[in-house]
Amino acid sequence: MKAGLQKVLSMALATGMVMGLASVPALADDASGDYDLTLYSIQTTDPDFQDWLDNVESGTGLKINVIAAPTDSDTRQQKITTMLSTGDTSVDIIEINDEMSTAFKNSGWLEGLNDTVMTDDVRSKFAQGYVDQMITNADGQVIGVPSYTGYLAFWVNQQIMDEVGIESIDTKDDFVKYMEAVSGDGRFGYGGSWEKTYVFNEIAQFVNMFGGDYYDWTNPHNKEAMEFLHDMVQKGYTSLDQLPDKYEQMNPKANDGKYGCWFMWGTGTDYDKAGMLGDDKIHMAMVPCFAEDGSRSVFTDSWSYVLNAASEHKDAAYKFLQYMTGKDGMEASFKYFDRYPARADLAEEIVPDDNPVKAMYARYASECKVQGRPMLPQTMEFISAMGTIFQSYMRDEITIDDFLTQAQGYVEEYQ
């Protein structure tokens, strides 16, 4: 077992002994008799959960027992780690995020799905970069079914673009011209969520845009990307005031017209609530092309349904997972949970044409390198360490060479 997995497991077991797992819903008996399988779900607090469950049971012919996962992320990961590591058979299907996929996929705790659910023809319909990087283990087995697609999209303020007379931000030169035109008098061309556990999204996004490799900090394109971000601070195109900002702090600034462009997950809910979402206000745009080879890169994330290797109800579990890979399952998730379909071909059928993100999501899927976020088994330690040295570099507390050396060290340490 790798060091990162050992640490997760020891933390989970220690917490379980101290807390008695009192804050976690008690596990039901093995799914038998009245139930065909048991699902451990993060969606139970959604008001439409029962309608979704009725749909899935009707579509599969299965009777599904549901256990509510803890809402606290640390408690949830600890509980799931304990269940899987101890061979607990009372839960069959579990919803896990990218962080848990990274920690668990090579543990042997999750069933490989290549021959039963994620067969070649089905697997090819999902974003290949995401599947390969996030839910495929060292043996080449896919261990999960993505439940949605969510992009780290590029957002622009059209009012500001119109003000400065820039029609598009398609290339690096366009981006720099926009920075120069927009920045000044308390406004910045670029805004970020640079809190130390959030900023890895943007570090990796710029590394990818320049054609670099987040796991290889000897790559010259990585250095180019970091120096570009540093120069944006030095030239006043973005602000060090955003170093403590998470998305909760970044989005109100965007709504107030403080930023000309930024990267953000989701479909613009915060902008919509503020009356700022629209083609003439804040909207999603194509990711600019910075790389020499003309490529564009974008990240996707997801929660995935995985099968407990210790499950005693695998035939029923396969039927559930197969349903979730198909049109009916994805349509139910879109209808009841507003989860954008993970398959681009089915999104075209399921999502209405007047959906504000449909056209851009389709372009992202077809025109960009769609990848999973860069994570290592000791995920949070790696994310936090990278964020800490990034902030130090932006503050000029360390040099670019210091940053690159330390970053490579963290890649090797947290494998």
Beta strands, then each sheet from edge to edge (+ up, - down):
strand 1: 37-41
strand 2: 64-68
strand 3: 93-96
strand 4: 145-146
strand 5: 150-157
strand 6: 188-191
strand 7: 259-265
strand 8: 282-285
strand 9: 297-301
strand 10: 304-307
strand 11: 369-372
sheet 1: 2+ 1+ 3+ 10- 4+
sheet 2: 6+ 7+ 5- 8+
sheet 3: 6+ 7+ 5- 9+ 11+
end
